Amino acid sequence: MSTTHTKRLYNVKTFSRFMRDAVTGFSDLRKARRDAGIGEAFSERIMLAVTQVNGCALCSYAHTQAALSGGMEQDEVDLLLAGEFSDAPQEQRLALIWAEHYAETVGRPDPATTARLVETYGPAHAAQIVGTTQAMMVGNLHGNMVDALRHRFRGEPFQGSTLGRELGIAVGIIWILPAAVIAGMFRRPEPRPLTA
């Protein structure tokens, strides 16, 4: 019997694309966590905005704990996980909407929306927002497949998921990550923050 879920599940090809993008943007993710213009609290808000789209329970739990430890109020976390950004600082809301849009469009955001992100935050901070978003997409998609595999082993497979897909992402990350790093070494440099 299948279990109904609200998690977004993807195939290995899509996961590999997200992994390549995240590897390309990893330095931007690291900069975002240390940059006073973005920082940890803003980064956690971005991650929660992406997680609420993808429905990753593992990431929701981990990033809720990180946000609360960083001083965010439970009410704001709850609103972020419900897709409501009204309690977030005004100056961060456009980035949260963009991150949500990125997740909803499976990493194919509207160019005009991305141009507005760059115009609002500047190229460096926009790239950090994109890098944070892309890293969270990988975490969500991997977490969802680990959860799907766990449910399958309990006799409750997720509707719309297959064992091959679950293993391909949950365990295949061992091969997908090095392949993404190698591909990134030979990948033609693309303008950040928009990647295809």
MODELLER restraints for C-alpha pairs under 7 A, 6 or more apart:
rsr = mdl.restraints
at = mdl.atoms
rsr.add(forms.Gaussian(group=physical.xy_distance, feature=features.Distance(at['CA:1:A'], at['CA:156:A']), mean=6.12, stdev=0.5))
rsr.add(forms.Gaussian(group=physical.xy_distance, feature=features.Distance(at['CA:1:A'], at['CA:157:A']), mean=6.99, stdev=0.5))
rsr.add(forms.Gaussian(group=physical.xy_distance, feature=features.Distance(at['CA:2:A'], at['CA:156:A']), mean=5.54, stdev=0.5))
rsr.add(forms.Gaussian(group=physical.xy_distance, feature=features.Distance(at['CA:2:A'], at['CA:157:A']), mean=4.92, stdev=0.5))
rsr.add(forms.Gaussian(group=physical.xy_distance, feature=features.Distance(at['CA:2:A'], at['CA:158:A']), mean=5.29, stdev=0.5))
rsr.add(forms.Gaussian(group=physical.xy_distance, feature=features.Distance(at['CA:2:A'], at['CA:159:A']), mean=5.09, stdev=0.5))
rsr.add(forms.Gaussian(group=physical.xy_distance, feature=features.Distance(at['CA:3:A'], at['CA:156:A']), mean=5.55, stdev=0.5))
rsr.add(forms.Gaussian(group=physical.xy_distance, feature=features.Distance(at['CA:3:A'], at['CA:157:A']), mean=5.80, stdev=0.5))
rsr.add(forms.Gaussian(group=physical.xy_distance, feature=features.Distance(at['CA:3:A'], at['CA:158:A']), mean=4.79, stdev=0.5))
rsr.add(forms.Gaussian(group=physical.xy_distance, feature=features.Distance(at['CA:3:A'], at['CA:159:A']), mean=5.80, stdev=0.5))
rsr.add(forms.Gaussian(group=physical.xy_distance, feature=features.Distance(at['CA:4:A'], at['CA:158:A']), mean=6.18, stdev=0.5))
rsr.add(forms.Gaussian(group=physical.xy_distance, feature=features.Distance(at['CA:4:A'], at['CA:159:A']), mean=5.81, stdev=0.5))
rsr.add(forms.Gaussian(group=physical.xy_distance, feature=features.Distance(at['CA:5:A'], at['CA:158:A']), mean=6.68, stdev=0.5))
rsr.add(forms.Gaussian(group=physical.xy_distance, feature=features.Distance(at['CA:6:A'], at['CA:55:A']), mean=5.99, stdev=0.5))
rsr.add(forms.Gaussian(group=physical.xy_distance, feature=features.Distance(at['CA:7:A'], at['CA:54:A']), mean=5.61, stdev=0.5))
rsr.add(forms.Gaussian(group=physical.xy_distance, feature=features.Distance(at['CA:7:A'], at['CA:55:A']), mean=4.50, stdev=0.5))
rsr.add(forms.Gaussian(group=physical.xy_distance, feature=features.Distance(at['CA:7:A'], at['CA:56:A']), mean=6.20, stdev=0.5))
rsr.add(forms.Gaussian(group=physical.xy_distance, feature=features.Distance(at['CA:7:A'], at['CA:144:A']), mean=6.48, stdev=0.5))
rsr.add(forms.Gaussian(group=physical.xy_distance, feature=features.Distance(at['CA:8:A'], at['CA:54:A']), mean=5.01, stdev=0.5))
rsr.add(forms.Gaussian(group=physical.xy_distance, feature=features.Distance(at['CA:8:A'], at['CA:55:A']), mean=6.50, stdev=0.5))
rsr.add(forms.Gaussian(group=physical.xy_distance, feature=features.Distance(at['CA:9:A'], at['CA:141:A']), mean=6.68, stdev=0.5))
rsr.add(forms.Gaussian(group=physical.xy_distance, feature=features.Distance(at['CA:9:A'], at['CA:144:A']), mean=6.79, stdev=0.5))
rsr.add(forms.Gaussian(group=physical.xy_distance, feature=features.Distance(at['CA:11:A'], at['CA:165:A']), mean=5.96, stdev=0.5))
rsr.add(forms.Gaussian(group=physical.xy_distance, feature=features.Distance(at['CA:12:A'], at['CA:165:A']), mean=6.46, stdev=0.5))
rsr.add(forms.Gaussian(group=physical.xy_distance, feature=features.Distance(at['CA:12:A'], at['CA:168:A']), mean=6.03, stdev=0.5))
rsr.add(forms.Gaussian(group=physical.xy_distance, feature=features.Distance(at['CA:12:A'], at['CA:169:A']), mean=5.89, stdev=0.5))
rsr.add(forms.Gaussian(group=physical.xy_distance, feature=features.Distance(at['CA:15:A'], at['CA:138:A']), mean=6.98, stdev=0.5))
rsr.add(forms.Gaussian(group=physical.xy_distance, feature=features.Distance(at['CA:16:A'], at['CA:176:A']), mean=6.35, stdev=0.5))
rsr.add(forms.Gaussian(group=physical.xy_distance, feature=features.Distance(at['CA:18:A'], at['CA:134:A']), mean=6.70, stdev=0.5))
rsr.add(forms.Gaussian(group=physical.xy_distance, feature=features.Distance(at['CA:18:A'], at['CA:137:A']), mean=6.92, stdev=0.5))
rsr.add(forms.Gaussian(group=physical.xy_distance, feature=features.Distance(at['CA:18:A'], at['CA:138:A']), mean=6.02, stdev=0.5))
rsr.add(forms.Gaussian(group=physical.xy_distance, feature=features.Distance(at['CA:19:A'], at['CA:138:A']), mean=6.06, stdev=0.5))
rsr.add(forms.Gaussian(group=physical.xy_distance, feature=features.Distance(at['CA:19:A'], at['CA:177:A']), mean=6.73, stdev=0.5))
rsr.add(forms.Gaussian(group=physical.xy_distance, feature=features.Distance(at['CA:19:A'], at['CA:180:A']), mean=6.21, stdev=0.5))
rsr.add(forms.Gaussian(group=physical.xy_distance, feature=features.Distance(at['CA:20:A'], at['CA:180:A']), mean=4.73, stdev=0.5))
rsr.add(forms.Gaussian(group=physical.xy_distance, feature=features.Distance(at['CA:20:A'], at['CA:184:A']), mean=6.59, stdev=0.5))
rsr.add(forms.Gaussian(group=physical.xy_distance, feature=features.Distance(at['CA:21:A'], at['CA:134:A']), mean=6.52, stdev=0.5))
rsr.add(forms.Gaussian(group=physical.xy_distance, feature=features.Distance(at['CA:22:A'], at['CA:131:A']), mean=6.42, stdev=0.5))
rsr.add(forms.Gaussian(group=physical.xy_distance, feature=features.Distance(at['CA:22:A'], at['CA:134:A']), mean=5.07, stdev=0.5))
rsr.add(forms.Gaussian(group=physical.xy_distance, feature=features.Distance(at['CA:22:A'], at['CA:135:A']), mean=5.04, stdev=0.5))
rsr.add(forms.Gaussian(group=physical.xy_distance, feature=features.Distance(at['CA:23:A'], at['CA:180:A']), mean=6.77, stdev=0.5))
rsr.add(forms.Gaussian(group=physical.xy_distance, feature=features.Distance(at['CA:23:A'], at['CA:181:A']), mean=6.33, stdev=0.5))
rsr.add(forms.Gaussian(group=physical.xy_distance, feature=features.Distance(at['CA:24:A'], at['CA:184:A']), mean=6.34, stdev=0.5))
rsr.add(forms.Gaussian(group=physical.xy_distance, feature=features.Distance(at['CA:25:A'], at['CA:131:A']), mean=4.51, stdev=0.5))
rsr.add(forms.Gaussian(group=physical.xy_distance, feature=features.Distance(at['CA:26:A'], at['CA:131:A']), mean=6.11, stdev=0.5))
rsr.add(forms.Gaussian(group=physical.xy_distance, feature=features.Distance(at['CA:28:A'], at['CA:127:A']), mean=6.17, stdev=0.5))
rsr.add(forms.Gaussian(group=physical.xy_distance, feature=features.Distance(at['CA:28:A'], at['CA:128:A']), mean=4.53, stdev=0.5))
rsr.add(forms.Gaussian(group=physical.xy_distance, feature=features.Distance(at['CA:28:A'], at['CA:131:A']), mean=5.23, stdev=0.5))
rsr.add(forms.Gaussian(group=physical.xy_distance, feature=features.Distance(at['CA:29:A'], at['CA:128:A']), mean=5.54, stdev=0.5))
rsr.add(forms.Gaussian(group=physical.xy_distance, feature=features.Distance(at['CA:29:A'], at['CA:131:A']), mean=4.83, stdev=0.5))
rsr.add(forms.Gaussian(group=physical.xy_distance, feature=features.Distance(at['CA:29:A'], at['CA:132:A']), mean=4.82, stdev=0.5))
rsr.add(forms.Gaussian(group=physical.xy_distance, feature=features.Distance(at['CA:31:A'], at['CA:128:A']), mean=6.72, stdev=0.5))
rsr.add(forms.Gaussian(group=physical.xy_distance, feature=features.Distance(at['CA:32:A'], at['CA:38:A']), mean=5.41, stdev=0.5))
rsr.add(forms.Gaussian(group=physical.xy_distance, feature=features.Distance(at['CA:32:A'], at['CA:39:A']), mean=5.68, stdev=0.5))
rsr.add(forms.Gaussian(group=physical.xy_distance, feature=features.Distance(at['CA:32:A'], at['CA:43:A']), mean=6.96, stdev=0.5))
rsr.add(forms.Gaussian(group=physical.xy_distance, feature=features.Distance(at['CA:32:A'], at['CA:128:A']), mean=5.12, stdev=0.5))
rsr.add(forms.Gaussian(group=physical.xy_distance, feature=features.Distance(at['CA:33:A'], at['CA:39:A']), mean=4.56, stdev=0.5))
rsr.add(forms.Gaussian(group=physical.xy_distance, feature=features.Distance(at['CA:33:A'], at['CA:40:A']), mean=4.98, stdev=0.5))
rsr.add(forms.Gaussian(group=physical.xy_distance, feature=features.Distance(at['CA:33:A'], at['CA:43:A']), mean=6.60, stdev=0.5))
rsr.add(forms.Gaussian(group=physical.xy_distance, feature=features.Distance(at['CA:41:A'], at['CA:67:A']), mean=6.63, stdev=0.5))
rsr.add(forms.Gaussian(group=physical.xy_distance, feature=features.Distance(at['CA:41:A'], at['CA:70:A']), mean=6.61, stdev=0.5))
rsr.add(forms.Gaussian(group=physical.xy_distance, feature=features.Distance(at['CA:43:A'], at['CA:132:A']), mean=6.66, stdev=0.5))
rsr.add(forms.Gaussian(group=physical.xy_distance, feature=features.Distance(at['CA:44:A'], at['CA:63:A']), mean=6.56, stdev=0.5))
rsr.add(forms.Gaussian(group=physical.xy_distance, feature=features.Distance(at['CA:44:A'], at['CA:67:A']), mean=6.00, stdev=0.5))
rsr.add(forms.Gaussian(group=physical.xy_distance, feature=features.Distance(at['CA:46:A'], at['CA:96:A']), mean=5.49, stdev=0.5))
rsr.add(forms.Gaussian(group=physical.xy_distance, feature=features.Distance(at['CA:46:A'], at['CA:99:A']), mean=6.36, stdev=0.5))
rsr.add(forms.Gaussian(group=physical.xy_distance, feature=features.Distance(at['CA:46:A'], at['CA:133:A']), mean=6.55, stdev=0.5))
rsr.add(forms.Gaussian(group=physical.xy_distance, feature=features.Distance(at['CA:47:A'], at['CA:133:A']), mean=6.46, stdev=0.5))
rsr.add(forms.Gaussian(group=physical.xy_distance, feature=features.Distance(at['CA:47:A'], at['CA:136:A']), mean=5.73, stdev=0.5))
rsr.add(forms.Gaussian(group=physical.xy_distance, feature=features.Distance(at['CA:48:A'], at['CA:60:A']), mean=6.80, stdev=0.5))
rsr.add(forms.Gaussian(group=physical.xy_distance, feature=features.Distance(at['CA:48:A'], at['CA:63:A']), mean=6.71, stdev=0.5))
rsr.add(forms.Gaussian(group=physical.xy_distance, feature=features.Distance(at['CA:48:A'], at['CA:80:A']), mean=6.18, stdev=0.5))
rsr.add(forms.Gaussian(group=physical.xy_distance, feature=features.Distance(at['CA:48:A'], at['CA:81:A']), mean=6.12, stdev=0.5))
rsr.add(forms.Gaussian(group=physical.xy_distance, feature=features.Distance(at['CA:49:A'], at['CA:80:A']), mean=5.89, stdev=0.5))
rsr.add(forms.Gaussian(group=physical.xy_distance, feature=features.Distance(at['CA:49:A'], at['CA:81:A']), mean=6.59, stdev=0.5))
rsr.add(forms.Gaussian(group=physical.xy_distance, feature=features.Distance(at['CA:49:A'], at['CA:83:A']), mean=6.50, stdev=0.5))
rsr.add(forms.Gaussian(group=physical.xy_distance, feature=features.Distance(at['CA:49:A'], at['CA:96:A']), mean=6.02, stdev=0.5))
rsr.add(forms.Gaussian(group=physical.xy_distance, feature=features.Distance(at['CA:49:A'], at['CA:99:A']), mean=6.54, stdev=0.5))
rsr.add(forms.Gaussian(group=physical.xy_distance, feature=features.Distance(at['CA:49:A'], at['CA:100:A']), mean=5.62, stdev=0.5))
rsr.add(forms.Gaussian(group=physical.xy_distance, feature=features.Distance(at['CA:50:A'], at['CA:99:A']), mean=5.94, stdev=0.5))
rsr.add(forms.Gaussian(group=physical.xy_distance, feature=features.Distance(at['CA:50:A'], at['CA:100:A']), mean=5.26, stdev=0.5))
rsr.add(forms.Gaussian(group=physical.xy_distance, feature=features.Distance(at['CA:50:A'], at['CA:103:A']), mean=5.90, stdev=0.5))
rsr.add(forms.Gaussian(group=physical.xy_distance, feature=features.Distance(at['CA:50:A'], at['CA:133:A']), mean=6.79, stdev=0.5))
rsr.add(forms.Gaussian(group=physical.xy_distance, feature=features.Distance(at['CA:50:A'], at['CA:136:A']), mean=6.72, stdev=0.5))
rsr.add(forms.Gaussian(group=physical.xy_distance, feature=features.Distance(at['CA:50:A'], at['CA:137:A']), mean=6.95, stdev=0.5))
rsr.add(forms.Gaussian(group=physical.xy_distance, feature=features.Distance(at['CA:51:A'], at['CA:59:A']), mean=6.70, stdev=0.5))
rsr.add(forms.Gaussian(group=physical.xy_distance, feature=features.Distance(at['CA:51:A'], at['CA:60:A']), mean=6.31, stdev=0.5))
rsr.add(forms.Gaussian(group=physical.xy_distance, feature=features.Distance(at['CA:51:A'], at['CA:140:A']), mean=6.38, stdev=0.5))
rsr.add(forms.Gaussian(group=physical.xy_distance, feature=features.Distance(at['CA:52:A'], at['CA:81:A']), mean=4.91, stdev=0.5))
rsr.add(forms.Gaussian(group=physical.xy_distance, feature=features.Distance(at['CA:52:A'], at['CA:82:A']), mean=6.52, stdev=0.5))
rsr.add(forms.Gaussian(group=physical.xy_distance, feature=features.Distance(at['CA:52:A'], at['CA:83:A']), mean=6.38, stdev=0.5))
rsr.add(forms.Gaussian(group=physical.xy_distance, feature=features.Distance(at['CA:53:A'], at['CA:100:A']), mean=6.64, stdev=0.5))
rsr.add(forms.Gaussian(group=physical.xy_distance, feature=features.Distance(at['CA:53:A'], at['CA:103:A']), mean=6.40, stdev=0.5))
rsr.add(forms.Gaussian(group=physical.xy_distance, feature=features.Distance(at['CA:53:A'], at['CA:104:A']), mean=6.57, stdev=0.5))
rsr.add(forms.Gaussian(group=physical.xy_distance, feature=features.Distance(at['CA:54:A'], at['CA:140:A']), mean=6.41, stdev=0.5))
rsr.add(forms.Gaussian(group=physical.xy_distance, feature=features.Distance(at['CA:56:A'], at['CA:140:A']), mean=5.33, stdev=0.5))
rsr.add(forms.Gaussian(group=physical.xy_distance, feature=features.Distance(at['CA:56:A'], at['CA:143:A']), mean=6.16, stdev=0.5))
rsr.add(forms.Gaussian(group=physical.xy_distance, feature=features.Distance(at['CA:56:A'], at['CA:144:A']), mean=5.40, stdev=0.5))
rsr.add(forms.Gaussian(group=physical.xy_distance, feature=features.Distance(at['CA:58:A'], at['CA:143:A']), mean=6.08, stdev=0.5))
rsr.add(forms.Gaussian(group=physical.xy_distance, feature=features.Distance(at['CA:59:A'], at['CA:140:A']), mean=6.30, stdev=0.5))
rsr.add(forms.Gaussian(group=physical.xy_distance, feature=features.Distance(at['CA:59:A'], at['CA:143:A']), mean=6.90, stdev=0.5))
rsr.add(forms.Gaussian(group=physical.xy_distance, feature=features.Distance(at['CA:64:A'], at['CA:77:A']), mean=6.60, stdev=0.5))
rsr.add(forms.Gaussian(group=physical.xy_distance, feature=features.Distance(at['CA:68:A'], at['CA:74:A']), mean=6.77, stdev=0.5))
rsr.add(forms.Gaussian(group=physical.xy_distance, feature=features.Distance(at['CA:76:A'], at['CA:87:A']), mean=5.66, stdev=0.5))
rsr.add(forms.Gaussian(group=physical.xy_distance, feature=features.Distance(at['CA:76:A'], at['CA:88:A']), mean=6.99, stdev=0.5))
rsr.add(forms.Gaussian(group=physical.xy_distance, feature=features.Distance(at['CA:79:A'], at['CA:85:A']), mean=6.61, stdev=0.5))
rsr.add(forms.Gaussian(group=physical.xy_distance, feature=features.Distance(at['CA:85:A'], at['CA:93:A']), mean=6.40, stdev=0.5))
rsr.add(forms.Gaussian(group=physical.xy_distance, feature=features.Distance(at['CA:95:A'], at['CA:117:A']), mean=6.71, stdev=0.5))
rsr.add(forms.Gaussian(group=physical.xy_distance, feature=features.Distance(at['CA:95:A'], at['CA:129:A']), mean=6.95, stdev=0.5))
rsr.add(forms.Gaussian(group=physical.xy_distance, feature=features.Distance(at['CA:99:A'], at['CA:133:A']), mean=5.88, stdev=0.5))
rsr.add(forms.Gaussian(group=physical.xy_distance, feature=features.Distance(at['CA:101:A'], at['CA:109:A']), mean=6.41, stdev=0.5))
rsr.add(forms.Gaussian(group=physical.xy_distance, feature=features.Distance(at['CA:102:A'], at['CA:108:A']), mean=6.27, stdev=0.5))
rsr.add(forms.Gaussian(group=physical.xy_distance, feature=features.Distance(at['CA:102:A'], at['CA:109:A']), mean=5.06, stdev=0.5))
rsr.add(forms.Gaussian(group=physical.xy_distance, feature=features.Distance(at['CA:108:A'], at['CA:196:A']), mean=6.95, stdev=0.5))
rsr.add(forms.Gaussian(group=physical.xy_distance, feature=features.Distance(at['CA:114:A'], at['CA:194:A']), mean=6.94, stdev=0.5))
rsr.add(forms.Gaussian(group=physical.xy_distance, feature=features.Distance(at['CA:117:A'], at['CA:126:A']), mean=6.12, stdev=0.5))
rsr.add(forms.Gaussian(group=physical.xy_distance, feature=features.Distance(at['CA:118:A'], at['CA:126:A']), mean=5.21, stdev=0.5))
rsr.add(forms.Gaussian(group=physical.xy_distance, feature=features.Distance(at['CA:126:A'], at['CA:193:A']), mean=6.21, stdev=0.5))
rsr.add(forms.Gaussian(group=physical.xy_distance, feature=features.Distance(at['CA:127:A'], at['CA:192:A']), mean=5.83, stdev=0.5))
rsr.add(forms.Gaussian(group=physical.xy_distance, feature=features.Distance(at['CA:127:A'], at['CA:193:A']), mean=4.42, stdev=0.5))
rsr.add(forms.Gaussian(group=physical.xy_distance, feature=features.Distance(at['CA:130:A'], at['CA:193:A']), mean=5.90, stdev=0.5))
rsr.add(forms.Gaussian(group=physical.xy_distance, feature=features.Distance(at['CA:142:A'], at['CA:169:A']), mean=6.22, stdev=0.5))
rsr.add(forms.Gaussian(group=physical.xy_distance, feature=features.Distance(at['CA:142:A'], at['CA:170:A']), mean=5.76, stdev=0.5))
rsr.add(forms.Gaussian(group=physical.xy_distance, feature=features.Distance(at['CA:145:A'], at['CA:166:A']), mean=5.10, stdev=0.5))
rsr.add(forms.Gaussian(group=physical.xy_distance, feature=features.Distance(at['CA:145:A'], at['CA:169:A']), mean=6.52, stdev=0.5))
rsr.add(forms.Gaussian(group=physical.xy_distance, feature=features.Distance(at['CA:145:A'], at['CA:170:A']), mean=5.55, stdev=0.5))
rsr.add(forms.Gaussian(group=physical.xy_distance, feature=features.Distance(at['CA:146:A'], at['CA:166:A']), mean=6.99, stdev=0.5))
rsr.add(forms.Gaussian(group=physical.xy_distance, feature=features.Distance(at['CA:146:A'], at['CA:170:A']), mean=5.19, stdev=0.5))
rsr.add(forms.Gaussian(group=physical.xy_distance, feature=features.Distance(at['CA:148:A'], at['CA:157:A']), mean=6.56, stdev=0.5))
rsr.add(forms.Gaussian(group=physical.xy_distance, feature=features.Distance(at['CA:148:A'], at['CA:158:A']), mean=5.99, stdev=0.5))
rsr.add(forms.Gaussian(group=physical.xy_distance, feature=features.Distance(at['CA:148:A'], at['CA:166:A']), mean=6.74, stdev=0.5))
rsr.add(forms.Gaussian(group=physical.xy_distance, feature=features.Distance(at['CA:149:A'], at['CA:166:A']), mean=5.85, stdev=0.5))
rsr.add(forms.Gaussian(group=physical.xy_distance, feature=features.Distance(at['CA:151:A'], at['CA:157:A']), mean=5.53, stdev=0.5))
